């Protein structure tokens, strides 16, 4: 290994240690949702109770990310990664031996905390250890681990439940996690970028409280009523607390989150693009399986198999984006990716109850190719502009925003789908048709409406992508000390 570039052996050893940890963290978000009906039957509970196995995990994942930058500086990134991986493996065992729904929910929340540490920590390692000229390819491998998990997760979970039982959704994490732990010990070097002076306890409480209020509001808005005092109070309270937290952080010498990274304009523009892509990703991931199962009557396993080719195509394409990034730069890849996403999403907004499965796979594949082309370049363009000492904070902010948007998007799209379906049922019922025929049509129209909104958001991202174009002599705006 020389000073300018890691050897191939060292590069792949580091990426191996990163890959499996991040893969596990993301996989656990995409397997348990398939098992919810099985868990309802096993524990003899209703959906509002058992859904906290999924919701609690996502809430914990989205709220812990802001503290990752501090602890990485405090105990070193390698130790933090080992701690999080060890905790994830332990809580997987606890989830597998859960004795009732309450214990399973509690252990899943703990697992979500460790998962929420793993994702930004692995991203931070890429930008702190991998030399700049190899970072685009490195982050494409990191993205592959994040995209491969949702690509195979639903199908893998459906198959495991079919041949075994739900316990193995957690037991399978143990051997993979142990291999990842050994790889981290052997291949990730011990280092520390800076010494954090003190932990901002009040800031941590503020960001946790604000994030939870927003996530709970958007996750329960449908049940509480979007115009109810409870929902509006949670949203206003969450926004107010987050706003105060940001204002307080900007005035501190050693904040929990370094929001001054947004003075790097490329990072700010990239986070806007990543937000748009994340919303589109979760819109398709939520709506298309619902259409296949609730409208066309496909099983969870069948729906997973229908979507698998498109998901695998996305996962297989991602490693190439790192090499194309070095050759073409971020703007061309992102614009082409957004155009592909827009085309695929627009066609998915024109579904009818009899749309062939092959056609759905085709449009999802086109959309997923676009996500593969746009996501990694958008992320790397911003992260590579931030100085190495702040890369941990930038990764924490990146993960905090992405995980928060994932939870918010799922809650908002679910509520919007229910509202639009009710509206279309009422509209179509005036013709006097059979309600059994009207409901699937109304549900399809609701899905089309949300996909069309996602299509418009994708188009909005295209002009933003051009703002990432590098200016001569200066890649990023420098931070004023």
TORLUMKOL-736531 format. One record per residue (C-alpha): x, y, z; residue in three letters. Coordinates in steps of 0.1 Angstrom, whole numbers. Each point is the difference from the previous one (the first is absolute). Layout:
BEGIN
+-------+-------+-------+-----+
:     u :     v :     w :   r :
+-------+-------+-------+-----+
:     X :     Y :     Z : ALA :
...
+-------+-------+-------+-----+
//
This chain:
BEGIN
+-------+-------+-------+-----+
:     u :     v :     w :   r :
+-------+-------+-------+-----+
:     0 :     0 :     0 : UNK :
:    14 :    34 :    -9 : UNK :
:   -10 :    34 :    12 : UNK :
:   -22 :     8 :   -29 : UNK :
:   -20 :   -31 :    -5 : UNK :
:    -9 :   -31 :    19 : UNK :
:    10 :   -33 :   -15 : UNK :
:   -27 :   -22 :   -14 : UNK :
:     4 :   -25 :    28 : UNK :
:    -3 :    26 :    27 : UNK :
:   -29 :    19 :   -17 : UNK :
:   -21 :   -32 :    -3 : UNK :
:     9 :   -11 :    35 : UNK :
:   -14 :    32 :    14 : UNK :
:   -31 :    -1 :   -22 : UNK :
:    -6 :   -36 :    10 : UNK :
:    -2 :    10 :    36 : UNK :
:   -23 :    29 :    -8 : UNK :
:   -22 :   -18 :   -24 : UNK :
:   -14 :   -27 :    22 : UNK :
:    -6 :    22 :    30 : UNK :
:   -20 :    25 :   -20 : UNK :
:   -18 :   -28 :   -19 : UNK :
:   -12 :   -15 :    33 : UNK :
:   -12 :    34 :    13 : UNK :
:   -21 :     7 :   -31 : UNK :
:   -12 :   -36 :    -5 : UNK :
:   -18 :     1 :    34 : UNK :
:   -21 :    29 :   -12 : UNK :
:   -12 :   -20 :   -30 : UNK :
:    -7 :   -35 :    13 : UNK :
:   -22 :     3 :    30 : UNK :
:   -28 :    19 :   -18 : UNK :
:    -7 :   -32 :   -20 : UNK :
:    -3 :   -19 :    33 : UNK :
:   -26 :    22 :    16 : UNK :
:   -30 :   -22 :    -9 : UNK :
:    19 :   -30 :    14 : UNK :
:     8 :    18 :    32 : UNK :
:   -36 :    11 :     4 : UNK :
:   -11 :   -36 :    -1 : UNK :
:    29 :   -13 :    22 : UNK :
:    -5 :    25 :    28 : UNK :
:   -38 :     3 :    -6 : UNK :
:     0 :    38 :    -3 : UNK :
:   -14 :    25 :   -24 : UNK :
:    20 :    21 :   -25 : UNK :
:     0 :    33 :    20 : UNK :
:    20 :   -19 :    27 : UNK :
:    24 :   -20 :   -20 : UNK :
:     9 :    27 :   -25 : UNK :
:    22 :    15 :    27 : UNK :
:    24 :   -28 :    -8 : UNK :
:     7 :    20 :   -32 : UNK :
:    -9 :    35 :    11 : UNK :
:    20 :    -1 :    32 : UNK :
:    30 :   -12 :   -19 : UNK :
:    -2 :    28 :   -25 : UNK :
:    -6 :    26 :    27 : UNK :
:    31 :   -11 :    19 : UNK :
:    21 :    -1 :   -32 : UNK :
:   -11 :    35 :    -9 : UNK :
:     7 :    16 :    33 : UNK :
:    34 :   -13 :    11 : UNK :
:    19 :    12 :   -31 : UNK :
:     7 :    35 :    12 : UNK :
:    22 :   -12 :    28 : UNK :
:    22 :   -22 :   -22 : UNK :
:    25 :    28 :    -9 : UNK :
:     7 :     7 :    37 : UNK :
:     5 :   -36 :    11 : UNK :
:    22 :    -7 :   -31 : UNK :
:    23 :    28 :    11 : UNK :
:    -2 :   -10 :    36 : UNK :
:     8 :   -37 :    -1 : UNK :
:    12 :    -3 :   -37 : UNK :
:   -21 :   -11 :   -30 : UNK :
:    13 :   -36 :     1 : UNK :
:   -10 :    -5 :    37 : UNK :
:   -34 :    16 :    -7 : UNK :
:    -5 :   -24 :   -30 : UNK :
:    10 :   -30 :    21 : UNK :
:   -24 :    11 :    28 : UNK :
:   -29 :     4 :   -24 : UNK :
:     6 :   -33 :   -18 : UNK :
:     3 :   -19 :    33 : UNK :
:   -32 :    16 :    13 : UNK :
:   -18 :    -8 :   -33 : UNK :
:    10 :   -37 :     2 : UNK :
:   -10 :    -2 :    37 : UNK :
:   -34 :    16 :    -6 : UNK :
:    -5 :   -24 :   -30 : UNK :
:     3 :   -29 :    24 : UNK :
:   -24 :    17 :    25 : UNK :
:   -25 :     6 :   -28 : UNK :
:     2 :   -36 :   -11 : UNK :
:    -8 :   -13 :    36 : UNK :
:   -27 :    26 :     7 : UNK :
:   -28 :   -14 :    22 : UNK :
:   -28 :    24 :    -8 : UNK :
:    -7 :    30 :   -22 : UNK :
:    11 :    25 :    26 : UNK :
:    35 :   -15 :     4 : UNK :
:     4 :    -2 :   -38 : UNK :
:    -9 :    36 :    -4 : UNK :
:    24 :    11 :    27 : UNK :
:    29 :   -20 :   -15 : UNK :
:    -8 :    13 :   -35 : UNK :
:     2 :    36 :    14 : UNK :
:    35 :    -8 :    14 : UNK :
:     9 :   -17 :   -33 : UNK :
:   -11 :    32 :   -18 : UNK :
:    24 :    21 :    22 : UNK :
:    30 :   -21 :   -10 : UNK :
:   -11 :    -1 :   -36 : UNK :
:    -3 :    38 :     0 : UNK :
:    36 :     2 :    12 : UNK :
:    14 :   -25 :   -26 : UNK :
:   -13 :    18 :   -31 : UNK :
:    16 :    35 :     5 : UNK :
:    31 :   -16 :    16 : UNK :
:     8 :   -21 :   -31 : UNK :
:    -5 :    30 :   -23 : UNK :
:    23 :    20 :    22 : UNK :
:    27 :   -27 :    -3 : UNK :
:    -1 :     3 :   -38 : UNK :
:     7 :    37 :     1 : UNK :
:    26 :    -1 :    27 : UNK :
:    21 :   -30 :   -10 : UNK :
:    -5 :    -3 :   -38 : UNK :
:    21 :    25 :   -20 : UNK :
:   -20 :    27 :   -19 : UNK :
:     6 :   -15 :   -35 : UNK :
:   -14 :   -33 :    12 : UNK :
:   -29 :    13 :    20 : UNK :
:   -25 :     0 :   -29 : UNK :
:     5 :   -37 :    -6 : UNK :
:     1 :    -7 :    38 : UNK :
:   -33 :    17 :     6 : UNK :
:   -15 :   -19 :   -29 : UNK :
:     9 :   -32 :    17 : UNK :
:   -15 :    14 :    32 : UNK :
:   -32 :     9 :   -19 : UNK :
:    -1 :   -35 :   -15 : UNK :
:    -2 :   -15 :    36 : UNK :
:   -28 :    25 :     7 : UNK :
:   -19 :    -8 :   -32 : UNK :
:     6 :   -37 :    -1 : UNK :
:   -18 :    -5 :    33 : UNK :
:   -34 :    14 :   -11 : UNK :
:     5 :   -17 :   -33 : UNK :
:     1 :   -35 :    14 : UNK :
:   -15 :     6 :    34 : UNK :
:   -37 :    -5 :    -7 : UNK :
:     6 :   -30 :   -22 : UNK :
:    24 :   -15 :    25 : UNK :
:   -24 :     6 :    29 : UNK :
:   -29 :   -16 :   -19 : UNK :
:    21 :   -30 :    -7 : UNK :
:    13 :    -4 :    36 : UNK :
:   -35 :     2 :    14 : UNK :
:   -12 :   -25 :   -26 : UNK :
:    26 :   -26 :     8 : UNK :
:     7 :     7 :    37 : UNK :
:   -15 :    26 :    24 : UNK :
:     4 :    37 :     9 : UNK :
:    27 :    -7 :    26 : UNK :
:    25 :    -6 :   -28 : UNK :
:    -4 :    36 :   -13 : UNK :
:    21 :     8 :    31 : UNK :
:    22 :   -31 :     4 : UNK :
:    14 :     6 :   -35 : UNK :
:    15 :    33 :    12 : UNK :
:    23 :   -18 :    25 : UNK :
:    25 :   -18 :   -23 : UNK :
:     1 :    30 :   -25 : UNK :
:     5 :    24 :    29 : UNK :
:    28 :   -21 :    15 : UNK :
:    19 :    -1 :   -33 : UNK :
:    -4 :    38 :    -3 : UNK :
:    14 :     4 :    36 : UNK :
:    31 :   -20 :    -8 : UNK :
:     5 :    20 :   -32 : UNK :
:    -2 :    33 :    19 : UNK :
:    25 :   -12 :    26 : UNK :
:    24 :   -11 :   -27 : UNK :
:    -4 :    25 :   -28 : UNK :
:   -12 :    34 :    13 : UNK :
:    29 :    20 :    15 : UNK :
:    -2 :    17 :    33 : UNK :
:    -2 :    38 :    -3 : UNK :
:   -16 :    31 :    14 : UNK :
:    -6 :    32 :   -20 : UNK :
:    -3 :    24 :    30 : UNK :
:    -6 :     0 :    37 : UNK :
:   -36 :    11 :     9 : UNK :
:     0 :    23 :    30 : UNK :
:   -33 :    -8 :    15 : UNK :
:   -34 :   -16 :    -7 : UNK :
:   -28 :    24 :    -8 : UNK :
:   -26 :   -18 :    22 : UNK :
:   -27 :    27 :    -4 : UNK :
:     5 :     0 :   -38 : UNK :
:    -3 :   -38 :    -1 : UNK :
:   -33 :     1 :    20 : UNK :
:   -13 :    28 :   -23 : UNK :
:     8 :   -18 :   -32 : UNK :
:   -14 :   -33 :    13 : UNK :
:   -32 :    16 :    12 : UNK :
:    -5 :    21 :   -32 : UNK :
:     7 :   -30 :   -23 : UNK :
:   -24 :   -23 :    20 : UNK :
:   -28 :    26 :     0 : UNK :
:     2 :     3 :   -38 : UNK :
:     4 :   -37 :    -7 : UNK :
:   -29 :    -8 :    23 : UNK :
:   -22 :    26 :   -16 : UNK :
:     6 :   -11 :   -35 : UNK :
:    -2 :   -37 :     9 : UNK :
:   -33 :     3 :    19 : UNK :
:   -16 :    30 :   -19 : UNK :
:   -25 :   -23 :   -17 : UNK :
:   -12 :   -15 :    32 : UNK :
:     0 :    33 :    20 : UNK :
:   -13 :    21 :   -28 : UNK :
:    22 :    24 :   -19 : UNK :
:   -20 :    30 :    12 : UNK :
:    -2 :   -12 :    36 : UNK :
:    16 :    21 :    28 : UNK :
:    22 :   -30 :     9 : UNK :
:    15 :    -3 :   -35 : UNK :
:     5 :    37 :    -5 : UNK :
:    14 :     4 :    35 : UNK :
:    26 :   -27 :    -6 : UNK :
:    10 :    15 :   -34 : UNK :
:     2 :    36 :    13 : UNK :
:    18 :   -11 :    31 : UNK :
:    25 :   -22 :   -19 : UNK :
:     8 :    28 :   -25 : UNK :
:     4 :    25 :    28 : UNK :
:    24 :   -22 :    20 : UNK :
:    21 :    -9 :   -31 : UNK :
:     2 :    37 :    -9 : UNK :
:    12 :     9 :    35 : UNK :
:    25 :   -29 :    -1 : UNK :
:    14 :    12 :   -33 : UNK :
:     2 :    36 :    12 : UNK :
:    17 :   -11 :    32 : UNK :
:    25 :   -22 :   -18 : UNK :
:    11 :    28 :   -23 : UNK :
:    10 :    21 :    31 : UNK :
:    20 :   -28 :    17 : UNK :
:    37 :    -7 :    -4 : UNK :
:    -5 :   -37 :     3 : UNK :
:   -36 :    -8 :   -11 : UNK :
:   -15 :   -35 :    -2 : UNK :
:    -6 :     5 :   -38 : UNK :
:    22 :    24 :   -20 : UNK :
:   -26 :    18 :   -21 : UNK :
:    27 :    22 :   -15 : UNK :
:     6 :   -28 :   -25 : UNK :
:   -29 :    15 :   -19 : UNK :
:    22 :    30 :    -9 : UNK :
:    16 :   -24 :   -24 : UNK :
:   -25 :     7 :   -28 : UNK :
:     6 :   -33 :   -17 : UNK :
:    -9 :   -19 :    32 : UNK :
:   -32 :    21 :     3 : UNK :
:   -10 :    -7 :   -36 : UNK :
:     9 :   -36 :     2 : UNK :
:   -22 :    -5 :    32 : UNK :
:   -29 :    16 :   -19 : UNK :
:     5 :   -26 :   -28 : UNK :
:     5 :   -29 :    24 : UNK :
:   -33 :    10 :    17 : UNK :
:   -19 :     0 :   -33 : UNK :
:    15 :   -34 :    -9 : UNK :
:    -8 :   -14 :    34 : UNK :
:   -36 :    10 :    -1 : UNK :
:    -4 :   -15 :   -35 : UNK :
:    18 :   -32 :    11 : UNK :
:   -24 :    -6 :    29 : UNK :
:   -31 :    10 :   -20 : UNK :
:     7 :   -27 :   -25 : UNK :
:    11 :   -25 :    27 : UNK :
:   -33 :     6 :    18 : UNK :
:   -25 :     4 :   -28 : UNK :
:     9 :   -27 :   -25 : UNK :
:    -2 :   -29 :    24 : UNK :
:   -33 :    13 :    14 : UNK :
:   -14 :     2 :   -36 : UNK :
:    12 :   -36 :    -7 : UNK :
:   -14 :   -14 :    32 : UNK :
:   -31 :    21 :     8 : UNK :
:   -12 :     5 :   -36 : UNK :
:    12 :   -29 :   -20 : UNK :
:     0 :   -25 :    28 : UNK :
:    36 :   -12 :    -1 : UNK :
:    16 :   -15 :    31 : UNK :
:    29 :    17 :    17 : UNK :
:    24 :   -26 :   -14 : UNK :
:   -14 :     5 :   -35 : UNK :
:     2 :    38 :     2 : UNK :
:    36 :    -3 :    12 : UNK :
:     8 :   -22 :   -30 : UNK :
:   -17 :    24 :   -24 : UNK :
:    21 :    29 :    13 : UNK :
:    33 :   -20 :     5 : UNK :
:    13 :     5 :   -36 : UNK :
:    -3 :    38 :     2 : UNK :
:    15 :     1 :    34 : UNK :
:    29 :   -22 :    -9 : UNK :
:     6 :    21 :   -31 : UNK :
:     3 :    31 :    22 : UNK :
:    24 :   -18 :    24 : UNK :
:    22 :   -14 :   -28 : UNK :
:     3 :    34 :   -18 : UNK :
:    10 :    20 :    31 : UNK :
:    37 :   -11 :     1 : UNK :
:     5 :    13 :   -35 : UNK :
:   -12 :    35 :    10 : UNK :
:    32 :     5 :    20 : UNK :
:    21 :    -5 :   -31 : UNK :
:   -23 :    21 :   -22 : UNK :
:     1 :    27 :    26 : UNK :
:    37 :     4 :    -5 : UNK :
:    -4 :     0 :   -38 : UNK :
:   -31 :    22 :    -5 : UNK :
:    -4 :    19 :    33 : UNK :
:   -32 :     1 :    21 : UNK :
:   -22 :    23 :   -21 : UNK :
:    -4 :   -21 :   -31 : UNK :
:    -7 :   -32 :    20 : UNK :
:   -25 :    17 :    23 : UNK :
:   -19 :    16 :   -29 : UNK :
:    -2 :   -32 :   -20 : UNK :
:   -10 :   -19 :    32 : UNK :
:   -28 :    25 :     8 : UNK :
:   -13 :    -2 :   -35 : UNK :
:    -1 :   -38 :     2 : UNK :
:   -17 :     3 :    35 : UNK :
:   -25 :    25 :   -14 : UNK :
:    -9 :   -22 :   -30 : UNK :
:    -5 :   -32 :    21 : UNK :
:   -19 :    18 :    27 : UNK :
:   -23 :    17 :   -25 : UNK :
:    -9 :   -33 :   -16 : UNK :
:    -7 :   -14 :    35 : UNK :
:   -25 :    29 :     5 : UNK :
:   -20 :   -15 :   -29 : UNK :
:    -8 :   -34 :    15 : UNK :
:   -33 :   -18 :    -3 : UNK :
:   -13 :   -30 :    18 : UNK :
:    10 :   -23 :   -28 : UNK :
:    35 :    13 :    -7 : UNK :
:    22 :   -30 :    -9 : UNK :
:    27 :   -10 :    25 : UNK :
:    27 :     1 :   -27 : UNK :
:    -9 :    37 :    -7 : UNK :
:     3 :     8 :    37 : UNK :
:    34 :   -16 :     1 : UNK :
:    11 :    19 :   -30 : UNK :
:   -10 :    35 :    13 : UNK :
:    14 :    -8 :    35 : UNK :
:    33 :   -11 :   -17 : UNK :
:     2 :    33 :   -20 : UNK :
:    -7 :    19 :    33 : UNK :
:    25 :   -20 :    19 : UNK :
:    27 :     5 :   -26 : UNK :
:    -6 :    38 :     4 : UNK :
:     4 :    -3 :    38 : UNK :
:    32 :   -20 :    -4 : UNK :
:    15 :    27 :   -24 : UNK :
:   -11 :    30 :    22 : UNK :
:     2 :   -10 :    36 : UNK :
:    37 :    -8 :     5 : UNK :
:    13 :    30 :   -21 : UNK :
:   -24 :    24 :    18 : UNK :
:    13 :   -13 :    34 : UNK :
:    37 :     0 :    -9 : UNK :
:    -1 :    34 :   -16 : UNK :
:   -10 :    15 :    34 : UNK :
:    20 :   -22 :    23 : UNK :
:    32 :     4 :   -19 : UNK :
:    -3 :    38 :     3 : UNK :
:     1 :    -1 :    38 : UNK :
:    34 :     0 :    18 : UNK :
:    10 :   -33 :    15 : UNK :
:    -2 :    13 :    36 : UNK :
:   -38 :     7 :    -6 : UNK :
:    -8 :   -31 :   -20 : UNK :
:   -14 :   -17 :    31 : UNK :
:   -24 :    28 :     6 : UNK :
:    -9 :     1 :   -37 : UNK :
:    -7 :   -38 :     1 : UNK :
:   -22 :     4 :    31 : UNK :
:   -20 :    28 :   -16 : UNK :
:    -3 :   -20 :   -32 : UNK :
:   -13 :   -31 :    19 : UNK :
:   -22 :    21 :    23 : UNK :
:   -17 :    16 :   -30 : UNK :
:    -3 :   -31 :   -21 : UNK :
:   -14 :   -22 :    28 : UNK :
:   -23 :    27 :    11 : UNK :
:   -13 :     5 :   -35 : UNK :
:    -5 :   -37 :    -4 : UNK :
:   -23 :    -2 :    31 : UNK :
:   -18 :    33 :    -9 : UNK :
:    -5 :   -12 :   -36 : UNK :
:   -15 :   -33 :    10 : UNK :
:   -24 :    16 :    24 : UNK :
:   -10 :    28 :   -23 : UNK :
:    -4 :   -22 :   -31 : UNK :
:   -20 :   -25 :    20 : UNK :
:   -24 :    27 :    13 : UNK :
:    -2 :    17 :   -34 : UNK :
:    -8 :   -34 :   -17 : UNK :
:   -28 :    -6 :    25 : UNK :
:   -15 :    35 :    -5 : UNK :
:     2 :    -2 :   -38 : UNK :
:   -15 :   -35 :     0 : UNK :
:   -30 :    12 :    21 : UNK :
:    -5 :    29 :   -23 : UNK :
:     0 :   -21 :   -31 : UNK :
:   -23 :   -26 :    15 : UNK :
:   -25 :    28 :     7 : UNK :
:     4 :    14 :   -35 : UNK :
:    -3 :   -33 :   -18 : UNK :
:   -30 :   -12 :    22 : UNK :
:   -22 :    27 :   -15 : UNK :
:    -1 :   -21 :   -32 : UNK :
:   -17 :   -28 :    20 : UNK :
:    26 :   -26 :    -7 : UNK :
:     9 :   -31 :    21 : UNK :
:    21 :    11 :    30 : UNK :
:    22 :   -31 :    -3 : UNK :
:    10 :    12 :   -35 : UNK :
:     2 :    37 :    10 : UNK :
:    25 :    -5 :    29 : UNK :
:    29 :   -14 :   -20 : UNK :
:    -5 :    26 :   -26 : UNK :
:    -1 :    28 :    26 : UNK :
:    31 :   -15 :    17 : UNK :
:    19 :     0 :   -33 : UNK :
:   -10 :    36 :    -7 : UNK :
:    14 :    10 :    34 : UNK :
:    33 :   -17 :    -7 : UNK :
:     2 :    17 :   -34 : UNK :
:    -5 :    34 :    17 : UNK :
:    29 :    -5 :    24 : UNK :
:    23 :   -13 :   -28 : UNK :
:    -8 :    31 :   -20 : UNK :
:    10 :    22 :    29 : UNK :
:    32 :   -20 :     2 : UNK :
:     5 :     6 :   -38 : UNK :
:    -3 :    38 :     5 : UNK :
:    25 :    -1 :    29 : UNK :
:    25 :   -19 :   -22 : UNK :
:    -3 :    27 :   -27 : UNK :
:     7 :    27 :    26 : UNK :
:    33 :   -17 :     7 : UNK :
:    14 :     5 :   -35 : UNK :
:     8 :    37 :     2 : UNK :
:    14 :    -6 :    35 : UNK :
:    25 :   -25 :   -15 : UNK :
:    15 :    27 :   -22 : UNK :
:     9 :    19 :    32 : UNK :
:    26 :   -27 :     8 : UNK :
:    21 :     9 :   -30 : UNK :
:    35 :     7 :    11 : UNK :
:    13 :    35 :    -4 : UNK :
:    35 :     7 :   -13 : UNK :
:    25 :     1 :    28 : UNK :
:   -24 :    -7 :    28 : UNK :
:   -21 :   -31 :     7 : UNK :
:   -17 :    11 :    31 : UNK :
:    -7 :    31 :    19 : UNK :
:    25 :     3 :    28 : UNK :
:   -12 :     3 :    36 : UNK :
:     7 :    32 :    18 : UNK :
:    18 :    -7 :    31 : UNK :
+-------+-------+-------+-----+
//
